[in-house]
């Protein structure tokens, strides 16, 4: 099993974010299918912090069909999130959710949560 890592998903919409929030933003959450929180937004863009074992390429390929199906997504990017961020305003949603996401990833990557490979000994049956 691969380790969990924190990824960023940035989505640019063709329409203003207020119009998307009326009902289509749930489709983005449904497509992500992972622990995710919105953290950065603009007039027509929103970014999510999410915890996943996938690489950015795998995540991008998986999200491509459902996000294109929405019809209002212009572009989207997936990339590895930084471990630390600093805001001029102190704590803001991005700084908060980024630190929480890394905490979740580290918690889920603990040894007792990871599946261990099992070694076994071949015991000969019968006479040797």
Long-range contacts (C-beta under 8 A, 24 or more apart in sequence): 1-53, 1-114, 1-115, 2-53, 3-53, 3-105, 3-109, 3-114, 4-51, 4-52, 4-53, 4-104, 4-105, 4-108, 4-109, 5-51, 5-52, 5-53, 5-80, 5-105, 6-49, 6-50, 6-51, 6-80, 6-81, 6-83, 6-98, 6-101, 6-102, 6-105, 7-49, 7-50, 7-51, 7-52, 7-54, 7-56, 7-59, 7-78, 7-79, 7-80, 7-81, 8-47, 8-48, 8-49, 8-50, 8-77, 8-78, 8-79, 8-80, 8-81, 9-36, 9-47, 9-48, 9-50, 9-59, 9-63, 9-76, 9-77, 9-78, 10-40, 10-45, 10-46, 10-47, 10-48, 10-76, 10-77, 10-78, 10-79, 11-45, 11-46, 11-47, 11-48, 11-67, 11-73, 11-75, 11-76, 12-44, 12-45, 12-73, 12-74, 12-75, 12-76, 13-44, 13-45, 13-46, 13-72, 13-73, 13-74, 14-44, 14-72, 14-73, 14-74, 15-44, 15-72, 16-43, 16-44, 17-41, 17-42, 17-43, 17-44, 17-45, 17-46, 19-72, 20-46, 20-72, 24-70, 24-72, 27-66, 27-69, 27-70, 28-67, 28-70, 30-66, 31-63, 31-66, 31-67, 32-63, 35-101, 35-104, 37-93, 37-97, 37-100, 37-101, 38-93, 38-97, 39-93, 39-94, 39-97, 39-98, 40-93, 40-94, 44-74, 47-94, 49-81, 49-94, 49-97, 49-98, 49-101, 50-101, 51-101, 51-104, 51-105, 51-108, 56-80
